[in-house]
Each structure stands twice: as structure tokens, then as C-alpha cells.
Amino acid sequence: MPLRFGDNVTTAQTEYGTVLLDERAGIYWELNPTATLVVSTLLDGGEEAAAAAALVEEFDIDQAQALRDVRTLVQQLQSSGLAS
């Protein structure tokens, strides 16, 4: 499922990953390069399986673990109110 940030979320790329600002709550979130790859894949319209495949290719990790990691990240972003 493609990802979409709420209107209240501002993003900025850094040399260490991506920073998200929840403007409503005034809370910053820092995404490491792994999470940044997942988020950028999903924001570009990719599905969770595509994000997991990108992780496997970039970081040479197990496909099943990559998919679990993607699903966990998406769930955390959604439960925090940052993404839908």
C-alpha cells in the first residue's frame, strides 16, 4: 500500500536519513537510512513488497525480515498519526 503523510507533517532530508516534524504535536521523528528507503519507496507509490525488495537489494537482508520491518515501520507511522 502506498504511503501518504498527513498535511501536518513536514519532511527534511539530512545526511543521516529523514527528519519528520509533526507540526500539530511539535514532535520530531528521525528516520535512519533504512527507514528512509522504505518511506521513499512507499511515497513513490510502491507497495510494501517493493519496499522490502529495496531493503533486500540495498542491505542484503532476509526477505521475510525485510517485509516484517516494513510492516512495523508503516504501523508505527500510522499509529503515531503521521501517515495514512
C-alpha positions in Angstrom: 0.0 0.0 0.0 1.4 3.4 -0.9 2.1 5.7 2.0 0.9 9.3 2.5 1.9 11.7 5.2 -0.7 13.9 6.8 -0.9 17.6 5.9 0.6 18.4 9.4 3.9 16.5 8.6 6.9 18.3 7.2 9.9 16.3 6.0 13.6 17.2 5.5 16.4 15.1 4.1 19.7 15.0 6.1 22.9 13.2 5.5 21.7 10.7 8.2 18.2 10.0 6.8 15.0 11.9 7.0 13.5 14.1 9.7 9.7 14.3 10.1 8.0 17.1 12.0 4.5 16.6 13.3 3.6 20.2 13.3 0.4 19.6 15.4 2.2 17.9 18.3 5.6 19.6 17.8 7.4 16.3 17.8 10.3 15.4 15.6 11.0 11.9 14.3 14.3 10.8 12.8 14.3 8.0 10.2 17.6 6.2 9.6 18.7 5.4 6.0 16.9 2.1 6.1 13.5 3.7 7.1 14.2 6.5 4.6 14.5 3.9 1.8 11.2 2.3 2.9 9.3 5.5 3.2 10.6 6.9 -0.1 9.6 3.7 -1.9 6.1 3.8 -0.4 5.7 7.6 -1.0 6.6 6.9 -4.7 3.6 4.6 -4.9 5.3 1.3 -4.2 3.7 -1.5 -2.2 5.2 -3.0 1.0 6.7 -5.9 -1.0 8.5 -3.4 -3.2 9.9 -1.6 -0.2 11.0 -4.9 1.3 12.7 -5.8 -2.0 14.5 -2.5 -2.0 15.8 -3.3 1.5 17.0 -6.7 0.4 18.8 -5.3 -2.6 20.4 -2.3 -0.7 21.2 -4.0 2.6 21.4 -7.7 1.7 19.0 -8.9 4.4 16.5 -11.7 4.5 13.3 -11.0 2.5 10.9 -12.2 5.3 12.7 -10.0 7.9 12.6 -7.0 5.4 8.9 -7.4 5.0 8.3 -7.5 8.7 10.4 -4.4 9.2 8.5 -2.6 6.5 5.1 -3.5 8.1 6.4 -2.5 11.5 7.5 0.9 10.3 4.3 1.6 8.4 2.3 0.6 11.5 4.3 2.9 13.7 3.9 5.8 11.3 0.2 5.2 11.1 -0.4 4.7 14.8 1.6 8.0 15.6 -0.8 9.8 13.2 2.0 10.8 10.8 0.8 8.7 7.9 -2.2 7.0 6.3 
